[in-house]
Amino acid sequence: MNRHVDGRHRFGRPPSEDVAIRVDDLRVVRGTRLVIPDLSLEVPRGQVVGLLGPSGCGKSTLMRSIVGVQKVAGGTITVLGRSAGDRLLRDRVGYLTQAPSVYEDLTVAENLAYFATVIGVARARRDDEVARVLSLVSLTDHADARVDRLSGGQLSRVSLGVALVGTPELLVLDEPTVGLDPVLRRDLWGLFRRLASEGVTLLVSSHVMDEAVRCDRLLLMREGRLLADDTLDGVLAVTGAADVEQAFLALVDRAAAQSASTSSEQVQV
């Protein structure tokens, strides 16, 4: 399904069982400012979907809406067949925020064990689950280190580990690679690809356009609106651009021209 410019659905929809996230006519207002105006999109199951756009374009607000912690002014969001924020999604959705969401006075292993308890991992399985996640995020050697003594990259991986506890079906990751060195970024994207190959759906936001090449699909966002929802090849083909950054700029210019044309027509009427 290829959609460009306004983010609205133009063609037939895939069956519900093939969709991990469905957003219909989402509106989010903060104070007097309309942050997300009438946005619709779908995220297919079992893919790595990149949510790309400049800082402040609404990516985090959209993600908060998807996991059910953002007050919305209108629209509906369905996640794994249930309404966003449904308590039955607690152990099926992992969410990584931009800010670290762990306890600095606990060790890495203690943090993972605590969150495993929160989502209901059985006591008999808890140690194995902690060991599994430590291995996934390459922190086994730091299991007993207090979080406040870790480097920035290690802290980011602890937060990611928390999102991975309980083998969630959907991961919503808000800029997980920001501030990481190239080796850590490469390793994390390798982990994301491995998880997707096992059937996990990942929605990964970034303002770094070159991460587009690592995604199955792209959602290009600006000022609360979708400029494109397509594969990288599809985005490049429709814009004639050589890379995703040029494509993004072309779509921005196209949307601005369309907006100006619409405004002109309204004035003439």
Buried (B, 14 or more C-beta within 10 A) or exposed (E): BEBBBBBBBEEEEEEEEEBBBBBBEBBBBEEEEBBBBBBBBBBBBBBBBBBBBEEEBBBBBBBBBBBBEBEBEEBEBBBBBBEBBBEEBBBBBBBBBBEBBBBEEBBBBBBBBBBBEEBEBEEEEBEEBBBBBBEBBBBBEBBEBBBEEBEEBBBBBBBBBBBBBBBBBBBBBBBBBBEBEEEBBEBBBEBBBEBBEEEBBBBBBBBEBEBBEBBBBBBBBBBBBBBBBBBBEBBBEBBEBEBBBBBBEBBBEBBEEEEEEEEEEEEEE
